[in-house]
Amino acid sequence: MPPAPLDPVALRVAARSQTKSLGRLAFLIRSSVSLAWSAGPRPLTALVLLQVVSAVALGLQVVAVQRLLSAVLAPGDADLAATAGPVIVLAGLTALGAVTGAVQTQLLRVLGEMVVRTMWTRVLRVATGVDLRHFESPEFYDHLSRVQGNAVARPYQVTQGVLSAAGAVVAGLGLAVALASFSPALLALALLGGIPLLLTSRRESRLEFDFSVAQATAIRRRAYLVLLQTGRDEAKEVRAFGLGTWLSAEFEALYEHYLGDLRRHAVRRGLLSLVGQLGAAIVLGGTLFFLVWLISRGAIDVPDAGAAVLAIRMLATQVQSLLRSVQLIFESGLFLDDLDSFLELGMPALEQSHGSDAPASFDTIRVDDVHFSYPGASVEALRGVDLELRAGEIVALVGENGSGKSTLAKLLAGLYQPDGGRISWDDTDISRFHPASLREQVSVTFQDFVRYALSGTDNIAVGRIDRPATPAQVRAAARATGAEGVLDALPHGFDTLLSRLFAGGIDLSGGEWQRVALARSFFRDAPLVILDEPSASLDPRAEHALFATLRDVLAGRTALFISHRYATVRGADRIIVLDAGAVVEEGTHDELIEAGGHYADLYRLQSHTDIAGAPLAAVAATAGGAGQVGRTGVAAASHRSSS
Ligand SMILES: Nc1ncnc2c1ncn2[C@@H]1O[C@H](COP(=O)(O)OP(=O)(O)OP(=O)(O)O)[C@@H](O)[C@H]1O
């Protein structure tokens, strides 16, 4: 299934069309709180309680100040004893506020990590479960990068926003009651101060999301440049080709561009925030002038006025805090939509959980008129492929670079679905099988197999991760590919860590790694074994040993192997020749040589390749050239391999 289009412009438009309705606010709060609850119910409960405590403490401070001022300003000599109570209460409330604040900070930190862990688990489940086609799409990588860099932490931020909004509401209510008791008009004015902030915060949220969408590709590019300059595998080539300075200049230029964009974004956001704060300050000033006017008219006495000033100041802070929280919730909401749409990519994989289990064996696998194109490719990689694999056969798949061999292997392994035609196991279309159950019955070793930073044993045992591996089984698989001797010779034998990334690890040579990867494949013990260029890195002795024992090792399992080494191909039961995405020949080695077609051509070329120039002449001749040697021959050869 093709990836959902994730056009950044469409995303921005979708984000803009989201209204800031109360319904949406309620939805965002509900979903984030339920997520926080499922991630960490205890810290969440403690945080809510502490929020209420600190809000009540704030309201009580106004009452204490009013009592203190009344005692200090009482007619006659100041009664110091009467001030002691409010002073002690004020000091106690301040200390309480500080303590709850400190505890809340730590609790929020813990809860934040718990929520982020939950989100990572969901995101990684999608990343490892989505159809492989997504990994061909740059939009998918942009989406993944936005989710990794931003959206994963957003549910936590919404939870944080909800908690501080709830605290602001509780504290604000207490302060509002106190202020209204002095003058309801004062309360109305104090609340008015929130309106400018409300208006500007809306625009700020959109700016932030637009910036994040616009920067996703550049940020990913930057991360790639970092990898090129820091990756272990890349380090050799970067030095050998002297790319360090050039890569660093590219990185600088990209960062410079980003910083320019960031500065413009920060100025725009800062200006908006300034406008909102100025508006709020003007309203606050007006409120205080109104209070002074009330005092001058004797409508409010001095202790009440003092307490009212404090209440107005505190209420303004709470209103700001409430609006900031609501802004944070809405702003995060845009990212949460983005996160949701990413998580939905995993839905098709879940829907495919229906389907029957693939059988543990087959008599025949048939590929009928299979077509396949990679996303965005203008040319089909497979154009009506027909073939048959019979149980117990060893079949070789050959053809020039780009003829579709690896693609066909991926389709047979159930990693991609054909665009047209069908692949069936004993007349059952494999699309009817649960994809995971089909993959369980196939063992594939890719050209670019993974070199896990794990022990030798684990590097083989991951071939069948759902089955406990006994040392004897692992050793038997290693023996079949010549990996046993390699691993035994390491400092800790099979337990040696095969990576230089971590202390105590060692690395293997390319051919040694290939033996380990093949052992992984044999350990999987599946009825269909697919080997994509299994001996490309093996020395002649190891290659000979692998193929000399292959039939015994397979023990009746069916094998399809892809190879450019015709000396190994000739021993296969059958050879299938692909050219430009279609099967052009099929038969035994002798039959194909006899036929004198494409296979015979390729075989002859390989058998007569030497440095003296013969292959160029031969290639030029195959490509329809006049048999000239030299640059013309090279041009003809490269033209042919890229066609
Ligand atoms: N991930 C991809 N996205 C787009 N096109 C691809 C992708 N992988 C392969 N192709 C294209 O599909 C065609 C078949 O590629 P495939 O890897 O199957 O060839 P192959 O026969 O295995 O080649 P080789 O002998 O070089 O390994 C080629 O034209 C290739 O450019």
PDBQT file of the ligand as one rigid body, heavy atoms in Angstrom, charges set to zero:
ROOT
HETATM    1  N1  LIG A 701      14.406   0.995  -3.295  1.00  0.00    +0.000 N 
HETATM    2  C1  LIG A 701      14.277   1.247  -4.578  1.00  0.00    +0.000 A 
HETATM    3  N2  LIG A 701      13.577   2.305  -5.009  1.00  0.00    +0.000 NA
HETATM    4  C2  LIG A 701      13.437   2.557  -6.325  1.00  0.00    +0.000 A 
HETATM    5  N3  LIG A 701      13.950   1.776  -7.283  1.00  0.00    +0.000 NA
HETATM    6  C3  LIG A 701      14.652   0.698  -6.899  1.00  0.00    +0.000 A 
HETATM    7  C4  LIG A 701      14.854   0.383  -5.535  1.00  0.00    +0.000 A 
HETATM    8  N4  LIG A 701      15.582  -0.748  -5.458  1.00  0.00    +0.000 NA
HETATM    9  C5  LIG A 701      15.820  -1.111  -6.723  1.00  0.00    +0.000 A 
HETATM   10  N5  LIG A 701      15.267  -0.253  -7.581  1.00  0.00    +0.000 N 
HETATM   11  C6  LIG A 701      15.285  -0.331  -9.038  1.00  0.00    +0.000 C 
HETATM   12  O1  LIG A 701      14.619  -1.523  -9.404  1.00  0.00    +0.000 OA
HETATM   13  C7  LIG A 701      15.310  -2.177 -10.431  1.00  0.00    +0.000 C 
HETATM   14  C8  LIG A 701      15.643  -3.597  -9.992  1.00  0.00    +0.000 C 
HETATM   15  O2  LIG A 701      16.538  -3.522  -8.894  1.00  0.00    +0.000 OA
HETATM   16  P1  LIG A 701      17.051  -4.819  -8.149  1.00  0.00    +0.000 P 
HETATM   17  O3  LIG A 701      17.751  -4.365  -6.924  1.00  0.00    +0.000 OA
HETATM   18  O4  LIG A 701      15.955  -5.774  -8.011  1.00  0.00    +0.000 OA
HETATM   19  O5  LIG A 701      18.104  -5.372  -9.222  1.00  0.00    +0.000 OA
HETATM   20  P2  LIG A 701      19.111  -6.590  -9.105  1.00  0.00    +0.000 P 
HETATM   21  O6  LIG A 701      18.863  -7.430 -10.296  1.00  0.00    +0.000 OA
HETATM   22  O7  LIG A 701      19.026  -7.224  -7.779  1.00  0.00    +0.000 OA
HETATM   23  O8  LIG A 701      20.490  -5.798  -9.273  1.00  0.00    +0.000 OA
HETATM   24  P3  LIG A 701      21.960  -6.137  -8.700  1.00  0.00    +0.000 P 
HETATM   25  O9  LIG A 701      22.499  -7.256  -9.518  1.00  0.00    +0.000 OA
HETATM   26  O10 LIG A 701      22.692  -4.872  -8.980  1.00  0.00    +0.000 OA
HETATM   27  O11 LIG A 701      21.849  -6.432  -7.249  1.00  0.00    +0.000 OA
HETATM   28  C9  LIG A 701      16.521  -1.321 -10.746  1.00  0.00    +0.000 C 
HETATM   29  O12 LIG A 701      16.213  -0.532 -11.877  1.00  0.00    +0.000 OA
HETATM   30  C10 LIG A 701      16.694  -0.447  -9.556  1.00  0.00    +0.000 C 
HETATM   31  O13 LIG A 701      17.192   0.807  -9.924  1.00  0.00    +0.000 OA
ENDROOT
TORSDOF 0
